[in-house]
Structures are given as C-alpha cells and as structure tokens.
Amino acid sequence: MSPIASPIAAHAIWNRCPGTARGVVLLAGSLGSDATMWQPQIAALTPDVDVLRIEHRGHGASPSTPGPYDLDDLTDDVLAVLDREGVEDVTMVGLSIGGMIAINCALRAPHRFPRLVLLCTSAHLGPASAWQERAARVRAQGPGVIAADVVSRWFTAAYAQAHPDDVQRMIDMIAATDPEGYAGCCEAIAAMDLRPRLPHLHSQVLAIPGAQDRTTPPEHLHQICDAVPTAHLVTVPGAHLASWENADEVNRLIREHLNLPADLPADLPADPPAVDQKQSREQSQEVAPPRPAQTHPGQL
C-alpha cells in the first residue's frame, strides 16, 4: 500500500444526460491515460445516462503520491469519488488497469457495482518483474521514454498507419503522466492477482477483448468469464485501446449491456459540456451541484 494514507482526491469529470438519466456510468481508463481517452464514448452514452470519468492516481489532473500502490489504494480512490459525488451505484466500464480496479470495486462493494464492462483487461498480468522494471525506468527517465513503445500495442498497425494523429495524441498523453503515478500503478499491477476471488464476483459482467490485443490477449478475458457465472464475452476487432479503434462497436455493446437501445440516431448531438468537479468545487457559484444520490434498480 502507498505510504500516503488513501484515498486521494481523484479528479473526476461529469458529462450529464440532458434529460432524465437512467443511471450513472463510471469510466476508468488505461495505465498512462487521462479522461480524454473516453471521448469516443461520451456522445454515445449521454443521451440516456450520466457519465463520470475518473483519472487514476498521478494521471491527468489527479494528484500523485509516493508509491508503490496496490489495487486497494486505487479502489479506495474510486469509492471516495462516488461518496464525494453523492453516487450510490454505477455501471463501471474499465479498460486495462481500469478493468482490474472495476473487478476489485465490485468485490469490495458489490451493491454499488451491479454491472461491469471489462475492456482489454486481466485478473493477473505477469510477470511481476517486467512491471517492476518498467516502474524503475519511468521513475528514472519519465514515462516519455516508453510512450511510443506502449502506444505501438494500443492500436493495430493498420489503424496506426491510417491515423498518425491519434497515435501522437496517445504518446503525448502517456508522456504527460506523472512519473510517480505511472510507476506506482505499474507496481499495483505487479502485485495483483484477482484470479482466486473471481468466483465471488456477482456483478453482471460484459467482457470485451480486442482480437489483436497483445497487452491483454483475449484469453485473459476468457479466463475471467470462465470463473464468473454472470459474465459473457464478445470479442471485437482491434488492439488494446479497442474503445478508441473500434468505438462504434464497443459503444453498441455497452448500450446493450445497459439495456438501452443499441442503435443511436445518425445525427447525434455534440458532446454535452463536461463539468470538472475540481473546478466546480472552486467555482461553486457558477456550476450546479451534483444531483442527489440515487439508486437505479432495474433501470440499467
């Protein structure tokens, strides 16, 4: 566990449904990401639900603390955000380390996480020594030194060749991550083994591997589904960042899992304005407060 008492005040951003929301979807991203990695999902979800994007410790605008971290530290951060924002229960969508945190959240507080979407993730991602070596390198040289290599596994070669701006955007995002936050999260992955606890996971789980994912190959999601009776799996084309490379299909699957119409109108409105909760607390006279805590049984 981190030497600094957890949880930290993790950065969170709301995108609100313009009408009556049918619940809250919490998005938690990959190692080295910030909230912008979920941009392709916002317009697809906010016609029906409120979306809350969280940034991991030391990622984006979330503060960093000295590592190493463990998965419970990062889970504590998520639970603290829900408490702070007055949210009782959510559907949690997690990619990579975000999926690992989602599993742990649902094991620790099952009543708050009735549904999970696990994207390109794993219950155990060894060897630990590789993550410890990456942590040491990032502490010494910064995450920019590994960013291009990491992003080479986030997209298929064909997508990367066709979308060089997306590739550079992700490289820059990783390079901007706080070195201690990145390294501490590496150490959380190194120490993680959720496999013995998977049979105790009772959330409704949708597992989505990317068929060409070299970081968390599809067999990692198959292993989760084999151990969780309430899980089902749908493989999509794409590499590790399938939510970006194959956003339309991933969005359709998420909406189906939420019991929402899978097909959206072709003329979707622009993304709703984001409400940055850090700024809203500093400028509370300008931004409406979060909606009161609600549960949404049977709505998602």
Summary of the structure (lengths in Angstrom):
residues: 300
radius of gyration: 17.8
end to end distance: 33.8
largest distance: 50.0
contacts: 1073
relative contact order: 0.18
helix: 45%
strand: 12%
